[in-house]
Amino acid sequence: MFKLKTYLRKPQSRIEAEFGHDLERYQRVYKNEREKFYIPIDDDNAASIIDCEKFDVNYFSMIIVIQYNGANVVELDNPPISGTCLWFDYLAMIERYLANQYAEGLYGIDYFEMQMKACRKDEMAFSIYLAHNKERFVYAVLPQKAFIKALLHELQHIWGRLHELGAFEREALRNKKHAFLGEETSIRIQECLRKLDQ
């Protein structure tokens, strides 16, 4: 029913090494072949992004592609941006939605927002739009429990990949405030799954 896949945006230095500083070429690739700017989180090459000193679990650029019954809901190029640490935004949205049957918040960066709103029986309206004028880039009515469960399983997968590559350990060494970030995030995901199954 749902198919989700997480992509990490390559660091700007790597994109420039691959495509040079030709702005016209850069824009052409970005418009027509955006997948070249990303690496699937499970790809062996993703480890080189995650397993580096500059990688920050709070601010890395990513996108979670979402398909429902074979149709694209969120794509690599729609909405036309990648979110900064989008997985935390999705987790916060799910927590609020489970409490209120409604949630609205950031989609990674300041000028995009997303919304989850209960509508027909057992369904939710999911949308991503520009904050200043509400222009919608994504809108879909989805089965709420299946969608939230699919998102939570993908968030668990992201957490597992980051944990496997030591990202939380490095973050704890870099910033003592984040000493328990990995553990706290895992607990939040598990709590959402528990509430969903009540």
VENURTA-V960727 format. One record per pair of residues at least 24 apart in sequence whose ideal C-beta (glycine too) atoms are under 7 Angstrom apart, sorted by the first residue. I is the first residue (numbers start at 1). GAP is how many residues later the second one is. Records with the same first field share a line. If there is no record, write none. Layout:
I->GAP, GAP
This chain:
1->67, 68, 145
2->65, 66, 144, 145, 148
3->64
4->60, 61, 62, 146, 150
5->35, 60
6->35, 56, 58, 148, 152
7->31, 32, 33, 34, 55, 56, 58, 69
8->30, 31, 33, 38, 41, 52, 54
9->28, 29, 52, 53, 73
10->27, 28, 29
11->38
34->42, 43
35->41
38->25, 38
41->117, 120
42->119
47->118
50->112, 115, 117
51->114, 115
55->112
56->115
57->105, 110, 111, 114, 124
58->27
59->25, 26
60->25
62->24, 25
64->90
68->72, 74
73->65, 67
74->64
78->59, 60
79->28, 33, 49, 58, 59
81->27, 28, 31
82->26
83->24, 25, 26
84->24, 25
87->68, 71
90->61, 65
91->64, 97, 98
94->54, 57, 58, 98
95->93, 97
98->94, 97, 98
118->26
145->51
148->48
149->47
152->37, 40, 41
155->34
156->33
159->26, 27, 30
